[in-house]
Structures are given as C-alpha cells and as structure tokens.
Amino acid sequence: MQAQTEHLSTTAAHAFLAALPEKIQRALITYAEEIDYPVEAVLESAIAGFLNHDSISFVDCKPMTGTERMAS
C-alpha cells in the first residue's frame, strides 16, 4: 500500500499506536496533548527525527544510511 500524502494519516497513526506497549502509547498521547498537536504529527516527527536529525516531518526527511549516520 502506497501513501497518498507525505504525512502520516490519522488511521495509520492509531494503528501504529495500537501496536505499541501501553506505556509508550500513553506517553505519546500525553505528549501530543501537552503540546496541542495531533498524535500523528508527534509520531511522524519522532520517526523523521530518528531517521534524519534535522527533520521534523516526512516532507523534509532525508533518511541516512547507518554509515552516513555514523559519519555525522
């Protein structure tokens, strides 16, 4: 299945959350509420930031390989 947009959908975010341990779900949802962002934006930011430290969303994410990460 190919994404229709470069952002994480609400449906995909909730499916992803459901697969996580409860304490991680609660932490992500609580953080999203604290900063008044949708949980899908928080998940997207976390994933994008893991793959590319300079990105905050999938739109500006340029994933690095393991070798590139080690060099930076």
C-alpha positions in Angstrom: 0.0 0.0 0.0 1.4 3.4 -1.0 0.8 6.5 1.0 -1.3 9.2 -0.7 0.5 12.0 1.1 3.9 12.6 2.6 2.3 12.8 6.1 1.2 10.0 8.5 -2.5 9.6 8.3 -4.7 9.5 11.4 -5.7 5.9 10.6 -2.1 4.8 10.3 -1.1 6.6 13.5 -3.8 4.9 15.5 -2.9 1.5 14.0 0.7 2.1 14.9 -0.1 3.3 18.4 -2.2 0.2 18.9 0.8 -2.0 18.2 3.0 -0.2 20.9 3.2 -1.1 24.6 0.6 0.7 26.6 3.1 2.9 28.5 4.5 4.1 25.2 1.0 4.8 23.8 0.2 6.8 26.9 3.4 8.8 26.7 2.9 9.7 23.1 -0.7 10.7 23.6 0.1 12.7 26.7 2.9 14.5 24.9 0.7 15.3 22.0 -2.0 16.7 24.3 0.6 18.7 26.2 1.9 20.4 23.1 -1.6 20.6 21.5 -0.5 18.6 18.4 -2.3 15.7 16.8 -0.7 12.4 17.8 0.0 11.6 14.1 2.2 14.7 14.0 4.1 13.6 17.1 4.7 10.1 15.7 5.8 11.5 12.3 8.2 13.9 14.0 9.7 11.1 16.2 10.2 8.8 13.2 11.5 11.5 10.9 13.9 12.8 13.6 15.2 9.3 14.2 16.0 8.9 10.5 17.3 12.4 10.0 18.2 14.6 13.0 17.4 17.8 11.1 13.9 16.9 10.0 10.6 17.4 11.8 8.3 15.7 9.3 8.3 13.2 6.5 8.3 16.0 4.0 11.8 17.3 4.9 13.2 13.9 6.0 16.2 12.6 4.1 16.9 9.3 5.7 20.6 8.5 6.2 22.1 5.0 6.0 23.9 3.6 9.0 27.3 4.6 7.6 26.1 8.2 6.9 24.6 8.4 10.5 27.9 7.3 12.0 29.8 9.9 10.0 27.6 12.8 11.1 
